[in-house]
Amino acid sequence: MMPISEEIAGAFVNSHNEVASHFGAGQPTLSNEESFTTEDILWAVGIWSVILTLSPVIVFYMLMVA
């Protein structure tokens, strides 16, 4: 059984490697993960539609209250 300090150090190194691999460290500059998927585009369109739909309502509310 390892001492607790070695377990913590191992967990830190493991999480650091996972973060590095997630951000594409050591990989070619153009990979599959860099392109937008249909889900990404639909999510962005949904968020912007909510923002653009509610912004006149918020502006009108601020003008009436202020």
N, C-alpha and C positions, 0 to 999 in steps of 0.2 A: 504494500500500500504506500502511495506517495504521500509526502508531507503536504499540508494544505497549501503552502506557498507555491510548490511546484504545480499543483492542480490549478491554482489561480493563474500562474504564468502560462500554463498550457492553454487554458481557456482564452486568455488574452491573445496569444499568438494565433489560435484557431479563428477567433472572431476577426482579427486583423486580416488574415488571409482570405476569409470569406468576403470582407468588405473590398479588399483589393481586387478579387476576382469579379465581384459584382460590378465594379466600375471599369472593368476591362483592362486592368494592369497587365502588361506583358502580352496582350493580344494584338492582332493586326488592327489597323486604324478603322477599317470598315468591316463591321460584323453584322450578323442578322439582328442583333438587339438594338441597333441604331436606327432602324427604319420604323416609321409609325405604323401601327396596326389599325384595322378598322375600328376596333374598340377604343383606341386612343382618340381617333378623330371624332367618333360619336360622343365620347365623354367631353371633349373640348367644346363641341357644338352645343351639347346640352348645358354645360356651365355658362357659356356665353349667351345662350338664349335666355337663361334665367336672369343673368345680370342685366341684359339689355331690356328685358321685359319689366323688371322691377325698378330700374333706375328712374323712369318718369314718375312712378308712384312715390318713390322716396323723395325726389326733388319737389313734387307737388306738396307732400306732407311737410317738408321743411319750410316751404314758402308759407304755408298756412299757419304753421305753429310759430315760426320766428317773427 
